[in-house]
Amino acid sequence: MTKRMQCKDIPDQTFVDAVRRTTPVGTNWRMRWDVHTELESVFGPIPDNLFMAKARRLIDRGLIGGCPCGCRGDFHPADECLSPGYCCHPTTEETR
C-alpha cells in the first residue's frame, strides 16, 4: 500500500522553485495549472486538493503570493511581488 502524499512531503523551496520555473503570464504571475504541472514534473501526480493546500500554506507564510481560492491561481514568488503589503506579507521570521 502506498502512503498518501501530504503537504509536509512537498518541501517549501521545491514549490517556490516550481513557481519560479513556470513561465509568467503578463508581468510576473504564473497560472496555477502551469505551476501544478511543473511541480508534478518533480514529484509525479499530485492531487489538486493537496496542491492547493500547500499553496495556501505558502501564501499564509508569505513565501509566495497569489490566490488560493481555487480559481486560476496567479502565483508568484514573494520577492517578485509588485504589491508588497497588499499581496504578500513578510514571513514571521522576517518580522522578528
DSSP file (Angstrom, degrees, kcal/mol; ACC not computed):
  #  RESIDUE AA STRUCTURE BP1 BP2  ACC     N-H-->O    O-->H-N    N-H-->O    O-->H-N    TCO  KAPPA ALPHA  PHI   PSI    X-CA   Y-CA   Z-CA
    1    1 A M              0   0    0      0, 0.0     2,-0.3     0, 0.0     0, 0.0   0.000 360.0 360.0 360.0 136.0    0.0    0.0    0.0
    2    2 A T        -     0   0    0      1,-0.1     2,-0.2     3,-0.0     3,-0.0  -0.688 360.0-117.8 -90.2 137.3    1.3    3.4   -0.9
    3    3 A K        -     0   0    0     -2,-0.3     2,-0.2     1,-0.1    -1,-0.1  -0.532  32.7-113.1 -71.8 134.7    1.4    6.2    1.6
    4    4 A R        -     0   0    0     -2,-0.2     2,-0.1     1,-0.1    -1,-0.1  -0.496  33.4-113.6 -69.2 135.3   -0.8    9.2    0.7
    5    5 A M        -     0   0    0     -2,-0.2     2,-0.3     3,-0.0    -1,-0.1  -0.437  35.6-167.1 -69.8 142.4    1.2   12.3    0.0
    6    6 A Q    >   -     0   0    0     -2,-0.1     3,-1.8     1,-0.1     4,-0.4  -0.805  37.6 -99.4-124.9 167.6    0.8   15.2    2.4
    7    7 A C  G >  S+     0   0    0      1,-0.3     3,-2.0    -2,-0.3    -1,-0.1   0.884 121.4  60.3 -53.2 -41.3    1.8   18.9    2.4
    8    8 A K  G 3  S+     0   0    0      1,-0.3    -1,-0.3     3,-0.1     4,-0.1   0.692  93.9  65.9 -64.1 -16.9    4.8   18.2    4.5
    9    9 A D  G <  S+     0   0    0     -3,-1.8    -1,-0.3     1,-0.1    -2,-0.2   0.603  91.5  69.3 -79.9 -11.5    6.1   15.8    1.7
   10   10 A I  S <  S-     0   0    0     -3,-2.0    -1,-0.1    -4,-0.4     5,-0.1  -0.914  88.7-132.9-108.0 106.6    6.5   18.8   -0.6
   11   11 A P     >  -     0   0    0      0, 0.0     4,-1.9     0, 0.0     3,-0.3  -0.295  13.6-126.4 -59.5 140.5    9.4   21.0    0.6
   12   12 A D  H  > S+     0   0    0      1,-0.2     4,-2.5     2,-0.2     5,-0.2   0.920 109.5  50.2 -52.0 -49.2    8.5   24.7    0.6
   13   13 A Q  H  > S+     0   0    0      1,-0.2     4,-2.8     2,-0.2    -1,-0.2   0.838 106.0  56.1 -64.7 -32.8   11.5   25.6   -1.5
   14   14 A T  H  > S+     0   0    0     -3,-0.3     4,-1.8     2,-0.2    -1,-0.2   0.902 109.6  46.3 -64.8 -40.4   10.7   23.0   -4.1
   15   15 A F  H  X S+     0   0    0     -4,-1.9     4,-2.0     2,-0.2    -2,-0.2   0.942 113.7  47.9 -65.8 -47.5    7.2   24.5   -4.5
   16   16 A V  H  X S+     0   0    0     -4,-2.5     4,-2.3     1,-0.2    -2,-0.2   0.904 110.8  52.0 -60.4 -41.6    8.6   28.1   -4.7
   17   17 A D  H  X S+     0   0    0     -4,-2.8     4,-2.3     1,-0.2    -1,-0.2   0.873 106.2  53.9 -62.8 -37.1   11.2   26.9   -7.3
   18   18 A A  H  X S+     0   0    0     -4,-1.8     4,-1.0     2,-0.2    -1,-0.2   0.895 107.9  50.6 -63.8 -39.2    8.4   25.3   -9.4
   19   19 A V  H >< S+     0   0    0     -4,-2.0     3,-0.7     1,-0.2    -2,-0.2   0.938 110.7  49.4 -61.1 -46.2    6.7   28.7   -9.3
   20   20 A R  H 3< S+     0   0    0     -4,-2.3    -2,-0.2     1,-0.2    -1,-0.2   0.877 109.6  51.1 -61.2 -39.1    9.9   30.4  -10.5
   21   21 A R  H 3< S+     0   0    0     -4,-2.3     2,-0.3    -5,-0.1    -1,-0.2   0.676  90.6  95.6 -74.8 -16.9   10.5   27.9  -13.3
   22   22 A T  S << S-     0   0    0     -4,-1.0    13,-0.1    -3,-0.7    12,-0.0  -0.565  88.0-107.7 -78.4 136.3    6.9   28.4  -14.6
   23   23 A T        -     0   0    0     -2,-0.3     8,-0.4     1,-0.1    -1,-0.1  -0.443  38.2-120.6 -65.6 126.2    6.7   30.9  -17.5
   24   24 A P        -     0   0    0      0, 0.0     2,-0.5     0, 0.0     6,-0.2  -0.306  13.2-141.8 -67.4 150.3    5.0   34.2  -16.3
   25   25 A V  B  > S-A   29   0A   0      4,-4.0     4,-1.0    -2,-0.0     3,-0.4  -0.965  73.1 -24.1-108.5 126.2    1.8   35.5  -17.8
   26   26 A G  T  4 S-     0   0    0     -2,-0.5     0, 0.0     1,-0.2     0, 0.0  -0.573 131.7 -12.7  72.4-130.6    1.8   39.2  -18.1
   27   27 A T  T  4 S-     0   0    0     -2,-0.3    -1,-0.2     1,-0.1     0, 0.0   0.988 129.2 -38.0 -74.5 -61.8    4.1   40.8  -15.6
   28   28 A N  T  4 S+     0   0    0     -3,-0.4     2,-0.2    -5,-0.1    -2,-0.1   0.329  93.5 123.8-150.8   9.3    5.1   38.1  -13.1
   29   29 A W  B  <  -A   25   0A   0     -4,-1.0    -4,-4.0    47,-0.1     2,-0.5  -0.543  42.0-154.6 -81.3 142.5    2.0   35.9  -12.4
   30   30 A R  B     -B   75   0B   0     45,-2.8    45,-2.7    -6,-0.2    44,-0.2  -0.967  23.3-116.5-115.4 131.3    2.1   32.1  -13.0
   31   31 A M     >  -     0   0    0     -2,-0.5     4,-2.3    -8,-0.4     3,-0.3  -0.391  20.0-126.1 -66.8 140.0   -1.1   30.3  -13.8
   32   32 A R  H  > S+     0   0    0     40,-2.9     4,-2.6     1,-0.2     5,-0.2   0.874 108.7  51.9 -53.3 -43.9   -2.0   27.7  -11.1
   33   33 A W  H  > S+     0   0    0     39,-0.4     4,-2.2     1,-0.2    -1,-0.2   0.871 109.3  49.9 -66.9 -36.3   -2.3   24.9  -13.7
   34   34 A D  H  > S+     0   0    0     -3,-0.3     4,-2.2     2,-0.2    -1,-0.2   0.900 112.0  47.5 -68.3 -40.4    1.2   25.6  -15.1
   35   35 A V  H  X S+     0   0    0     -4,-2.3     4,-2.7     2,-0.2     5,-0.2   0.912 111.1  52.2 -65.4 -41.7    2.7   25.6  -11.6
   36   36 A H  H  X S+     0   0    0     -4,-2.6     4,-2.2    -5,-0.2    -2,-0.2   0.922 110.3  48.1 -59.7 -45.6    0.9   22.4  -10.8
   37   37 A T  H  X S+     0   0    0     -4,-2.2     4,-1.1     2,-0.2    -1,-0.2   0.906 111.7  50.1 -61.8 -42.6    2.3   20.7  -14.0
   38   38 A E  H  < S+     0   0    0     -4,-2.2     4,-0.5     1,-0.2     3,-0.4   0.910 111.1  48.3 -64.0 -42.7    5.8   22.0  -13.2
   39   39 A L  H >X S+     0   0    0     -4,-2.7     4,-2.0     1,-0.2     3,-1.2   0.871 107.7  55.6 -66.4 -36.2    5.6   20.6   -9.6
   40   40 A E  H 3X S+     0   0    0     -4,-2.2     4,-2.5     1,-0.3    -1,-0.2   0.756  95.2  66.9 -67.8 -23.0    4.3   17.3  -10.9
   41   41 A S  H 3< S+     0   0    0     -4,-1.1    -1,-0.3    -3,-0.4    -2,-0.2   0.738 110.3  37.3 -67.2 -19.8    7.4   17.0  -13.2
   42   42 A V  H <4 S+     0   0    0     -3,-1.2    -2,-0.2    -4,-0.5    -1,-0.2   0.843 133.8  20.5 -93.3 -44.1    9.4   16.7   -9.9
   43   43 A F  H  < S-     0   0    0     -4,-2.0    -3,-0.2     1,-0.3    -2,-0.2   0.583  97.2-125.3-105.6 -13.3    7.0   14.6   -7.8
   44   44 A G  S  < S+     0   0    0     -4,-2.5    -1,-0.3    -5,-0.3    -2,-0.2  -0.534  72.7   4.3  87.1-167.7    4.7   12.8  -10.2
   45   45 A P        -     0   0    0      0, 0.0    -8,-0.0     0, 0.0    -4,-0.0  -0.205  64.7-172.8 -57.0 132.9    0.9   13.1   -9.8
   46   46 A I        -     0   0    0    -10,-0.1    -6,-0.1     4,-0.0    -2,-0.1  -0.994  27.7-117.6-126.3 122.4   -0.2   15.5   -7.1
   47   47 A P     >  -     0   0    0      0, 0.0     4,-2.4     0, 0.0     3,-0.4  -0.276  22.9-122.9 -58.4 144.8   -3.9   15.7   -6.2
   48   48 A D  H  > S+     0   0    0      1,-0.2     4,-2.6     2,-0.2     5,-0.2   0.882 110.6  54.3 -58.4 -40.8   -5.4   19.1   -6.8
   49   49 A N  H  > S+     0   0    0      1,-0.2     4,-1.8     2,-0.2    -1,-0.2   0.863 109.8  47.7 -65.6 -33.5   -6.6   19.5   -3.2
   50   50 A L  H  > S+     0   0    0     -3,-0.4     4,-2.4     2,-0.2     5,-0.2   0.915 110.7  51.3 -70.1 -43.9   -3.1   18.8   -1.9
   51   51 A F  H  X S+     0   0    0     -4,-2.4     4,-2.2     1,-0.2    -2,-0.2   0.934 113.2  45.0 -57.7 -47.1   -1.5   21.2   -4.4
   52   52 A M  H  X S+     0   0    0     -4,-2.6     4,-2.6     2,-0.2    -1,-0.2   0.863 110.5  54.1 -68.5 -35.8   -4.0   24.0   -3.3
   53   53 A A  H  X S+     0   0    0     -4,-1.8     4,-2.0    -5,-0.2    -1,-0.2   0.919 110.6  46.4 -63.4 -42.9   -3.5   23.2    0.4
   54   54 A K  H  X S+     0   0    0     -4,-2.4     4,-2.3     2,-0.2    -2,-0.2   0.912 111.7  51.5 -65.7 -41.9    0.3   23.6    0.0
   55   55 A A  H  X S+     0   0    0     -4,-2.2     4,-2.5    -5,-0.2    -2,-0.2   0.922 108.6  51.6 -60.2 -44.5   -0.2   26.8   -1.9
   56   56 A R  H  X S+     0   0    0     -4,-2.6     4,-2.8     1,-0.2    -1,-0.2   0.911 109.7  49.6 -59.1 -43.2   -2.4   28.2    0.8
   57   57 A R  H  X S+     0   0    0     -4,-2.0     4,-1.6     1,-0.2    -1,-0.2   0.909 111.9  47.4 -63.8 -41.9    0.2   27.4    3.5
   58   58 A L  H  <>S+     0   0    0     -4,-2.3     5,-2.6     2,-0.2     6,-1.0   0.876 113.2  48.6 -68.8 -36.3    2.9   29.1    1.5
   59   59 A I  H ><5S+     0   0    0     -4,-2.5     3,-1.4     3,-0.2    30,-0.3   0.930 110.0  51.7 -66.7 -45.5    0.7   32.2    0.8
   60   60 A D  H 3<5S+     0   0    0     -4,-2.8    -2,-0.2     1,-0.3    -1,-0.2   0.834 111.8  47.4 -59.6 -32.8   -0.2   32.4    4.5
   61   61 A R  T 3<5S-     0   0    0     -4,-1.6    -1,-0.3    -5,-0.2    -2,-0.2   0.453 115.2-116.7 -89.8  -1.0    3.5   32.3    5.4
   62   62 A G  T < 5S+     0   0    0     -3,-1.4    29,-0.2    -4,-0.3    -3,-0.2   0.682  81.3 119.9  78.6  18.0    4.4   34.9    2.8
   63   63 A L  S   <S+     0   0    0     -5,-2.6    15,-1.8     1,-0.2     2,-0.3   0.774  82.3  13.5 -86.6 -27.3    6.6   32.7    0.7
   64   64 A I  E    S-C   77   0C   0     -6,-1.0     2,-0.3    13,-0.3    -2,-0.3  -0.945  71.9-137.8-137.1 162.0    4.5   33.1   -2.4
   65   65 A G  E     +C   76   0C   0     11,-3.1    11,-1.8    -2,-0.3     2,-0.3  -0.803  48.6  86.0-113.0 161.4    1.8   35.5   -3.4
   66   66 A G  S    S-     0   0    0     -2,-0.3     8,-0.2    21,-0.3     9,-0.2  -0.918  74.8 -54.5 145.0-169.2   -1.4   34.6   -5.3
   67   67 A C        -     0   0    0      6,-2.5     3,-0.5    -2,-0.3   -11,-0.1  -0.932  32.4-176.6-113.7 115.4   -5.0   33.4   -4.9
   68   68 A P        +     0   0    0      0, 0.0   -12,-0.1     0, 0.0    -1,-0.1   0.190  58.2 101.2 -93.8  17.5   -5.6   30.2   -3.0
   69   69 A C  S    S-     0   0    0      4,-0.1   -17,-0.0     1,-0.1     3,-0.0   0.660 100.4-101.2 -79.4 -13.9   -9.3   30.1   -3.6
   70   70 A G  S    S+     0   0    0     -3,-0.5    -1,-0.1     1,-0.1   -18,-0.0   0.410  85.6 118.1 108.1  -0.6   -9.2   27.5   -6.4
   71   71 A C  S    S-     0   0    0      2,-0.1     3,-0.1     1,-0.1    -1,-0.1   0.291  94.7 -52.9 -73.5-147.8   -9.6   30.0   -9.3
   72   72 A R  S    S-     0   0    0      1,-0.2   -40,-2.9   -40,-0.1     2,-1.2   0.656  72.3-140.8 -72.3 -12.7   -6.8   30.3  -11.9
   73   73 A G        -     0   0    0      1,-0.2    -6,-2.5   -42,-0.2    -1,-0.2  -0.550  11.3-155.8  99.4 -74.1   -4.3   30.9   -9.1
   74   74 A D        -     0   0    0     -2,-1.2   -43,-0.2    -8,-0.2     2,-0.2   0.987  25.3-176.4  54.7  67.1   -1.9   33.6  -10.3
   75   75 A F  B     +B   30   0B   0    -45,-2.7   -45,-2.8    -9,-0.2    -9,-0.2  -0.592  12.0 170.2 -92.6 155.0    1.1   32.7   -8.1
   76   76 A H  E     -C   65   0C   0    -11,-1.8   -11,-3.1    -2,-0.2   -47,-0.1  -0.970  41.3 -93.7-155.5 152.8    4.4   34.4   -7.9
   77   77 A P  E >   -C   64   0C   0      0, 0.0     3,-2.0     0, 0.0   -13,-0.3  -0.429  38.7-120.5 -64.9 144.9    7.4   34.2   -5.6
   78   78 A A  G >  S+     0   0    0    -15,-1.8     3,-1.6     1,-0.3   -14,-0.1   0.836 111.5  59.5 -58.1 -34.8    7.2   36.8   -2.7
   79   79 A D  G 3  S+     0   0    0    -16,-0.3    -1,-0.3     1,-0.3   -15,-0.1   0.576 104.5  51.3 -74.7  -5.7   10.4   38.5   -3.8
   80   80 A E  G <  S+     0   0    0     -3,-2.0    -1,-0.3   -52,-0.1    -2,-0.2   0.248  80.7 134.6-106.5  10.1    8.8   39.3   -7.2
   81   81 A C    <   -     0   0    0     -3,-1.6    -3,-0.1     1,-0.1   -17,-0.0  -0.385  40.9-164.5 -67.1 132.0    5.7   40.8   -5.7
   82   82 A L  S    S+     0   0    0      1,-0.2    -1,-0.1    -2,-0.1    -4,-0.0   0.530  87.7  43.1 -91.0  -8.7    4.6   44.1   -7.3
   83   83 A S  S >>>S-     0   0    0      2,-0.0     4,-2.9     0, 0.0     3,-1.8  -0.424  76.8-175.5-133.6  59.6    2.2   44.9   -4.5
   84   84 A P  B 345S+d   88   0D   0      0, 0.0     5,-0.2     0, 0.0    -5,-0.0  -0.255  74.9  25.4 -57.9 144.3    4.0   44.1   -1.2
   85   85 A G  T 345S+     0   0    0      3,-2.7     4,-0.1     1,-0.1    -2,-0.0  -0.033 125.2  52.8  90.1 -32.0    1.8   44.6    1.8
   86   86 A Y  T <45S+     0   0    0     -3,-1.8    -1,-0.1     2,-0.0     3,-0.1   0.846 126.7  14.3 -95.8 -50.8   -1.3   44.0   -0.2
   87   87 A C  T  <5S+     0   0    0     -4,-2.9     2,-0.3     1,-0.2   -21,-0.3   0.919 130.9  30.6 -91.9 -54.7   -0.5   40.7   -1.9
   88   88 A C  B   < -d   84   0D   0     -5,-0.5    -3,-2.7   -23,-0.1    -1,-0.2  -0.790  64.5-162.8-109.3 149.5    2.5   39.3    0.0
   89   89 A H        -     0   0    0     -2,-0.3   -11,-0.0   -30,-0.3    -3,-0.0  -0.943  33.3 -92.3-127.8 153.1    3.3   39.8    3.7
   90   90 A P        -     0   0    0      0, 0.0   -27,-0.1     0, 0.0   -28,-0.1  -0.270  44.2-109.5 -63.0 148.9    6.6   39.3    5.4
   91   91 A T    >>  -     0   0    0    -29,-0.2     4,-1.2     1,-0.1     3,-0.5  -0.342  30.2-107.9 -72.0 161.4    7.2   35.9    7.0
   92   92 A T  H 3> S+     0   0    0      1,-0.2     4,-0.5     2,-0.2     3,-0.2   0.824 119.9  57.8 -62.2 -31.1    7.2   35.7   10.8
   93   93 A E  H >4 S+     0   0    0      1,-0.2     3,-0.6     2,-0.2    -1,-0.2   0.873 105.9  49.6 -66.1 -35.7   10.9   35.1   10.8
   94   94 A E  H <4 S+     0   0    0     -3,-0.5    -1,-0.2     1,-0.2    -2,-0.2   0.739 108.7  52.7 -75.2 -22.3   11.5   38.4    8.9
   95   95 A T  H 3<        0   0    0     -4,-1.2    -1,-0.2     1,-0.2    -2,-0.2   0.493 360.0 360.0 -93.5  -3.0    9.3   40.4   11.3
   96   96 A R    <<        0   0    0     -3,-0.6    -1,-0.2    -4,-0.5    -2,-0.1   0.473 360.0 360.0 -81.9 360.0   11.1   39.3   14.5
